[in-house]
Amino acid sequence: MPPPGRRLFLALALALALLLLLLLVPGLDALRTLGDGSSADAPDAAVELNASNFDSVLKESPLKFAVVEFFASWCPACRNYKPQYEKVAKLFNGPNAVHPGIILVARVDCAMKTNADLCGKFSVGRYPMLFWGPPHKFAFGRWDPKQDKDEIQLIDEWRTADHLLNYINKRIGSSFGLDDEKYENEDTLPRNASDPEEIARAIYDVEEATAQAFEIIFQNKMIKSNTQVPLIKFLQLLVVHHPSKRCRRGSAEMLVNFDDLWPSDPISLSSQETTILQQVDASKYYHICGKEVPHGYWIFCRGSKKDTRGFSCGLWVLFHSLSVRVGDGESNLAFTAICEFIQIFFICDECRNHFHEMSSSVSVPFNKTRDLAMWLWRTHNKVNQRLMKEENTLGTGDPRFLKITWPPKQLCPSCYLSYSRESNGTENIEWDEDEVFQFLVRYYGRMIASSKEVTLSSSDDAVSTYDIASSTNAVTVPVGAALAIAVASCAFGALACFWRTQQKNRKHRKGWN
């Protein structure tokens, strides 16, 4: 039984904490409603930009097009137009967007004094004013009404959601509708397989695939004593050769903390420590490519049907990219790391069994980068040929992205020495393998670059500036609620500290007795 003084302290601390939490209930309800998306005040789909993030967000955007509205929050017409603008924004922005990865829909509040110079750069003389153009042209750019041929264009057709969407459809040759469901009208999207410049946008999908792969590992608790070494090998490969700088950084952080989360000698841990580690969900603490990834959508790897391309496409691009980035002396180590990762952590049984069968046939170690890159290229084509037959039979393929022998001639005509097709569809190709290797290095090495990456702040709460998956609107917590949270946290902290001190003192006293 604690002495009377301690009992009084505990009672006062608990009473203070409970009182503050009761005062906070409305705020908690609001935050809870916001979190489950059921509130009418849920974050807007249009991305809120301002003078501090305008250039960085638009410069780093992976999208081809942007619509930017300049408005004033005090303007009644702007407030009345907002629901119309949001209808269009929801088609293209956010994790539930019908047509993600195409257009960034954003807005700037010119009523904020900090945005005055920004609005002046775009000659905003009335509200609202809407502009169209490539995102990177907005960054560090301006609009002058006297320049008719500027790549940033003033939008005249905007007064309703239908008008704005009609304008967008005319600009990009699409037929999007406000009532579209996901994977409708996908035939309007460009076929990215024939455009070599499109691979540069695959950096975002490589990050997405990397993050999803580790989420699967964490959620299925696949890191065990017999799988730790293969995972460490793969992380070491990512630290040095992942095409994304922030994925390299995240892989390094995970390696540094690996033994804390998954000790190699669990016997030395106490039962309490073991229980805590078993309950830890590493995916909540370690975001290998940043807190904003995975976004939940694909850009280069987006299929025209649900559940086509996506994750598997992103992983193939990652493996090809790794294969051309390693040095000659690392090629066999990289081969082993990739094969073990697929065999242990890729949970599609048939897929990994096929891959294991092909990798097991390799009898001579790879001594050069070319050996690994060309083996992976041949392996990928074998997989495509097998899946081509299965998908044709079952009708499960993506009609816009049918499996083909890769690269197609339009991507690399110099890769082909001769080509013929038999009446049964069998292709006879004589490859110029020197040209194929140079193509692989150029396509998966030089063109997938991290040059568009944002420089992340040292703060743990830094947000990637090209995160277009969700609005950049901040959740505003009332000052009173914030103060209550802080004081309640302090009260609980003091109580916990006091309790821990008493426990330690009791433990020491027992040890001396």
N, C-alpha and C positions, 0 to 999 in steps of 0.2 A: 504494500500500500504506500503510495507516494506521500511525503509530508504535506501538511495543510498548505504551505506556501506554493508548492509545486502544483497541487490540485487547483488552487486558485488561478495560477498562471495558465494552466491548460484550459480551464473553463472560460477565462477571458479571451484567450486566443480563438477558441472554437466559436464563441459567441460573436466575436468581431467578424470572423470569416463568414459565418452563416448570415449575419446581417447584411454584409456587403453583397453576398450572392443573391439574397432576396431582392436587393435594390437593382441587381443586374439582370433579373429575369427577362424584362422586355428586350434588352439588348441581346441576350442569349437566344431568345426566340427568333429575333430578326436574323442573327447569324446562322441559326439552324435552318431557317427557311431559305436563306440565300444558298446554303450549301446543298440543299436537295433540289434546288432549281424550281421550287414551287411558288416562289414569291413573284409578285408582279414587278418588283424592283430588281429582278435578276440583271446581271451585267449585260450591257448592250452588245449586239453583234458587231457593230461598227467599231473599229479600233480608234480610241481617242489618242490623238497626237498633240504634241505641244512643242514649243521652241527647243526644249532640251532633248527630245527624242525623235523629232521629225526626220532629220537627215539620216540618223543611224538606222531607224526602222525601215525606211524606204530604200536606203542603199543596200541593206543586207537582205531584203525580201527576195525569196527565190521565185516569186511570181512574175509573170510577163506583163501584167496590166494592173493598174490601180485607178480607183475612183476616190477623189479626195473632196470632201465638202468643207467649205469655209463658212461658218455660221456665227451667230452671236446668241448666247444663252438668254439674253433679255428680249430677243426678237420674237414676237408672237407667231409670225409666219414660219420661223425656223422651228419653233416648238410644234406647230401644227404639221410641219413637213416630216418631222422625225419618224413617226410611225411608218410613213411611206418608204423612207430611206432604210429603215430597219428591215422591212420586208425583203429588200434586195440584199442587204448585208447578210441576212441569215442564209441566203442561198450559197454564199461564197465564204463566209467567215465562220469560225468556231468549230468545235469537235463534232457537231451534228450537222454541219453544212452539207447541202445536197450536192454541190459542185465545188469541192475544196481544191486548193492548189492551182487556181486559175487567176482570180482577181482579188486584190486587197482592197477592201472597202473601208475608208477611214474618214475621220472628221477632225477639224481644228476649230476651237472656240476662240473667235477673235475678240470676244468681250474680256478675255484675260489680258491684262497689261503685258504680261511676259510674252504674249504671242503677237504683239503689235508689229514688230519688225518682220516677223514671218509672214503675217497677212499682207504687209506692205510689199514684200517681195513678189507676191502673186497679184498685186494690183487689185485687191479686194475692195470694191467700191459700193457693193450692195450685199444684202444677205437674203438667202444663202447664195453662194456661188460654187458650182461643181466643176471639177476638172478631171480630164482623162489623160492617161499617158503611161509609159513604162515607169515602174517605181523608181529606178535609179536616176531617171531624168528629173524627178521631183527633188531628190536629195541634192542639196547645195545648188538648187536651180531657182529659177524665177519664171514669171509669165508676164509678157508685155503684150497688151492688146494690139499693138501695131505690128507685131510679128505674126503674120498669118501662117507661116510654115513651121512654126514651133512644134516640137513633138508633144508638148503639153497643150491639150486642146480644151477650150471652154465648152462645157456641155450646155446646150440650149434646151434639150428635151429631158426635163427632169421633174416636172411638177407633180407627177404621180409615180408610183412604183412601176406601173406598166410602161409609162413613157421612158423612164430611166432604163428599164430592162430592154426595151425595144432599141434604145440607143446602143446598149452594150452588144446586143445581138447583131446589129448592123456593123459594128466595128470589128467583131471577131468572127463573123460568119456563122454564128450559133443560132439555136432556136430554143433557148432556155425559156421556161415559163415559171410564173410565181407558184404554180401548183405542182411543180416537178417533185417527184420522189427520188430517192437516191438511185443512181444508175439509170436514170432516164435521160435521153438525149445525149448519151455519151458518144454517139457517132459524130458529134460536132467537134470533138476534141482532136487535135492533131495526132497523127501516128508518130510517136516520138522515136520509134525504132529506126526510122529512115533519116533522122536529123542528128548528125554527129554533135551538134552544139547542145542538144538536150541532155547529154550525159553529164554535163557540168552541174545540172540541177539534181543529179542523183546523190550528191553529197548529203542532202537532207534525208533521203531514203536510207542511205547507209547508216546514218545516225539512228534513224527510226528502227531499223532492223537490229542494230546492235543493242539498243535499249530494250526492245521487246524480247530479244534472246535472253538477256540477263534477268528480265522480269519473270520469264518462264522458269529459269533456273532457281530463282529465289522462291517463287510461289510454290513450286513443286518440291522444295527442300532437297535439291539434287546434290548439294555440296556435302559430301561425306568423306570419311578418312581415305577411301580408295579412289575418290574423284578429285581430290584437292590438287594433286600434282599436275594432271592434265589441264585443269582450269588455270593454274598459275602459269603454265607454259603459254597458254593462249593469251592470257592477260599481258604477259611479257611481250608477246608479238604485237599486241594492240598498242602498248605503250610506245613502241618505237615506230610502227609502220601504219597505224590506222590513218586513213586520209583526213579525218577530222581532228583538228587540234584539241578541241574540248573533250572528245572521246579519249584521246591520248592522255589528257590530264586526269580524266575520271578513272581510267584504267590504272594509272599510277597511284592515285589515292586509294583505290580498292586494294592494290597490292600492299601498300604501306600498312593498311589496317586489317589485312587478311587474317593474320594470326589472332587478332583480338576477337574477331567474330567467329572464326572457325579454327580454334586452337588445334595444333598438330598433336598435342599431348593432353587430351581431355581428361586423362586419369588424374592429372595433378590438380584439377579443378574441384572445388567443393560442390556438393550436391545442389546448393542454392545457386551457385554460378552456372552450373550446367543447365538448370531449369530456366534461368534467365536467358541464356544463349539460345535454347531451343524455342523460346517464345519470340525472339527477335525476328522481325520481318525486315531483312536487309534492304528490300526494295524501297522502304520508306526512308532509308538513311543514305543509300548510295545510288545516285543517279549517274550512271556511267557516262552519259553524254549531256549532262545538265538537267536541272530540275524541270525544264519545260518539255523534255523528250522522254517518252514518246508523245507525239502530238495526237496520234489517233487517225492519221490520214497519210496518203502517199502522193507523191508528185510525179516523178519519173516512172515509178513502178505502179502507178494507179491502173487498175484494170477497168474494163468497160462493164464487167459484171461483178456482182458481189462475190467475194471469196476467190477471186482470181488474181494472179500476180502478187503484189503486195509484199508480204514478209519473205517468201522464198526468193523473189526477184531481188529484194534488198540484200539478202544474205549472199546470193551469187555475185552481186556487184562488189560487196565487201571482200569476198574471197579472191576475186579476180584482181581487185585493187591491191590486196596484200601480196599477191603472187608476183606483181611487177615492181613492187617497192622494196622487197628484201634484196640484200646483197648476195653475191654468188656464194659466199661462205655460209649464208643463213638459209639457203633454199631448202635443204633437207630438214632442218629444224622446223621451218615454217610448215612444210608438208606434213610432218608428224603432228604438229600442234593443231593444224586445221582438221586432219583426219580424226584425231582423238576427240576433238571438240564435237564433231558431227556424230561420232560413234556413241559418245556418252551423253551429250546434252541436247541432241536434236531428237525430239520425241515422236517423230513420224517413223515408225518401225520399218516400213517398206522402203522409205527413202534412204534411211541410214544403212540398211542392209545392202541395198544396191550400191551405195557409195563405198561401203566397206569392201564389197566384192571387187570393185574396180581398183580401189587403192591397194588391196592385197596382192594384186597382180604385178605391182611395181617391184622389180627384183634388184634394180641397180639404184643406189642412192643418187639423189639430185645434187649435182655439184655446182650448177649455175642457175641464175635467175631464169634464164630462157627455158631450162628443162622443166622447172615447176610451172611456169606460165603456160607453156605449150601443152603439158600434161593436163592441166586444169581446163584449158580450152577444148582439147579433144574429149575429155570427160563430160563437159557440159553439153557438147554436141551429141554425145551418145545418149545422155539423159533426154535431150530434146527429141531425138529420134524415137526413143521408147515411148515418151509421153505423147508424141504426135499420133502414134498409132492408137494408143489407149483413148485419147481424147476424141479422136475421129470416130472411134467405135461407140463410145459412151455419150458423146455430145456434151462433154463437160468442159471443153476448152473455151478460151476467150475469143470470140469471133473477131475482135479487133486486133488481137495479138496472138495469132496462131503460132505454134511452135515451128521454128524454121532452123535450117542449117545456118550457123552463125560464124562470121558476120555476113550479112547479105551483100550482094554485089554492089548495091547503091552506096553502102557504107565504105566498102574497101574494094574497088574494082581491081586494084593491083594485086590483091591477095589471090586472085583466080588466074591460073595458067590455062585451064580449060574447064568447060562445064557442059554437061549434057543431061537430059532427063529421059528415062525410058518410059514406055507406054504405061507401065504400072506405077509410075510416080517416083521410082528410085532415081536418086541423083548420083551422077558420076562427076566428082570434082577432083581436079588436080590442083593442089594448093602450092603457092609460093610461100613456104613457111618462114622465110626471112621477112617477107612483107607482112605476114600474119603477126609475127612477133613484134615488129615495129608498130603495127597497128594497135596491138594490145597495150604496149607501153604508152603510146600516145593517148589512146582512148580511156584506159583505166588508171593511168598514171598522171599524165600532165593535165588532162581535161577535168578529172575529178580533183579539184583542189580546194583547199580551205581558205582561199583568198577572200571569200565573201563572209568569212566568220566575223562575228562581233567580238570585240575585246571585252571579256567579262570583268566586272568589278571584283575586287577582292572580297567584297561583302558576300556572305553566304546567301543573302536574300536577293542578290542581283538577278535581274530577269533578262533573258536573252532578248535583244532588241528586234530580232526577226521572228519572234514568236507570233505567228499570225493565226495560230489555232484558237486563240481566245482573245477577248478584248483586253486591252491594257488598262482598262478602268480599274482604279483602286477601290477597295471596299472601305468606305468611310465609317469608322466607329465613333459614336458620340464621345465627347471628352469625358463626360461623367462615367460612361461605361468603361472607357479605357482606364480612368483613375480607379474605378472599382476593381477592375481586373488586376491592376498593379498592386493595390493594397491587399486584396485577397490573396494574391500570390505571395506577397511578403509575409502575411500572417501564416499561411500554410507552410512557407519556407522556414519561418522562425520555429513553428511547432515541430516540423520535421527535424530541424537541426537540434532542438532541445531533446527530442526523443532519441535521436542517434547518440547524442552525448551521454544521455543516461544509460543507454544500452552498452556503450563502450566502457563507461565507468563500472557498470555492474559486471561486465565481462572481466575487466582487469582485477576487480576485487575478488572474483571467484578464482582467478588464476593465482592470486597471492595466498589464498586461504588453503 
